[in-house]
Amino acid sequence: MVFLDLNTHVPDLDDDSAFRLVMDVAAGRADVQEIADRLCITPR
């Protein structure tokens, strides 16, 4: 998330969705494509 902010992009996630995403990544339950799909990144 910090990387996106530093590169002027904003993920379209509420706090609960962001938390679940981070926990799924940490537990190895999300692959790269799923992470990209769930971030819904938009430029600032």
GROMACS elastic network, one bead per residue, 0.5 to 0.9 nm:
[ bonds ]
;  ai    aj funct       b0    kb
    1     4     6  0.52012   500
    1     5     6  0.63846   500
    1     6     6  0.87277   500
    1    10     6  0.82711   500
    1    11     6  0.75131   500
    1    18     6  0.88369   500
    2     5     6  0.50509   500
    2     6     6  0.61131   500
    2     7     6  0.85940   500
    3     6     6  0.51661   500
    3     7     6  0.62977   500
    3     8     6  0.87989   500
    3     9     6  0.86103   500
    4     7     6  0.51295   500
    4     8     6  0.62912   500
    4    10     6  0.63385   500
    4    11     6  0.74817   500
    4    41     6  0.83079   500
    5     8     6  0.51010   500
    5     9     6  0.54412   500
    5    10     6  0.61998   500
    5    11     6  0.85376   500
    5    44     6  0.89441   500
    6     9     6  0.75766   500
    7    10     6  0.89083   500
    7    43     6  0.87614   500
    8    42     6  0.88978   500
    8    43     6  0.61666   500
    8    44     6  0.55388   500
    9    41     6  0.64218   500
    9    42     6  0.56321   500
    9    44     6  0.53421   500
   10    13     6  0.87657   500
   10    39     6  0.88007   500
   10    40     6  0.84392   500
   10    41     6  0.56751   500
   10    42     6  0.54143   500
   10    43     6  0.60893   500
   10    44     6  0.62277   500
   11    14     6  0.89199   500
   11    18     6  0.88611   500
   11    38     6  0.88065   500
   11    39     6  0.53092   500
   11    40     6  0.56814   500
   11    42     6  0.63638   500
   11    43     6  0.87230   500
   12    38     6  0.86057   500
   12    39     6  0.63409   500
   12    40     6  0.54306   500
   12    41     6  0.61785   500
   12    42     6  0.73026   500
   13    16     6  0.79128   500
   13    17     6  0.57223   500
   13    18     6  0.57644   500
   13    38     6  0.81186   500
   13    39     6  0.67373   500
   13    40     6  0.76155   500
   14    17     6  0.53886   500
   14    18     6  0.61768   500
   14    19     6  0.86600   500
   15    18     6  0.51246   500
   15    19     6  0.61278   500
   15    20     6  0.86638   500
   16    19     6  0.51120   500
   16    20     6  0.62105   500
   16    21     6  0.85915   500
   17    20     6  0.51239   500
   17    21     6  0.60997   500
   17    22     6  0.86437   500
   17    38     6  0.85365   500
   18    21     6  0.50771   500
   18    22     6  0.62077   500
   18    23     6  0.86009   500
   18    38     6  0.89145   500
   18    39     6  0.82444   500
   19    22     6  0.52181   500
   19    23     6  0.61639   500
   19    24     6  0.85834   500
   20    23     6  0.50994   500
   20    24     6  0.60283   500
   20    25     6  0.85547   500
   21    24     6  0.51392   500
   21    25     6  0.61606   500
   21    26     6  0.85601   500
   21    30     6  0.79611   500
   21    35     6  0.73599   500
   21    38     6  0.75543   500
   21    39     6  0.84126   500
   22    25     6  0.51797   500
   22    26     6  0.61028   500
   22    27     6  0.85905   500
   23    26     6  0.50538   500
   23    27     6  0.60986   500
   23    28     6  0.85697   500
   23    29     6  0.85421   500
   24    27     6  0.51198   500
   24    28     6  0.61358   500
   24    30     6  0.57096   500
   25    28     6  0.50788   500
   25    29     6  0.58965   500
   25    30     6  0.52282   500
   25    31     6  0.76409   500
   25    35     6  0.77973   500
   26    29     6  0.76910   500
   26    30     6  0.85293   500
   27    30     6  0.80389   500
   28    31     6  0.75297   500
   30    33     6  0.80431   500
   30    34     6  0.58117   500
   30    35     6  0.62282   500
   31    34     6  0.53798   500
   31    35     6  0.62487   500
   31    36     6  0.87695   500
   32    35     6  0.51292   500
   32    36     6  0.62450   500
   32    37     6  0.86451   500
   33    36     6  0.51366   500
   33    37     6  0.61339   500
   33    38     6  0.86209   500
   34    37     6  0.50264   500
   34    38     6  0.60803   500
   34    39     6  0.85942   500
   35    38     6  0.52324   500
   35    39     6  0.61892   500
   36    39     6  0.53358   500
   36    40     6  0.68911   500
   36    41     6  0.79794   500
   37    40     6  0.59701   500
   37    41     6  0.86803   500
   38    41     6  0.86587   500
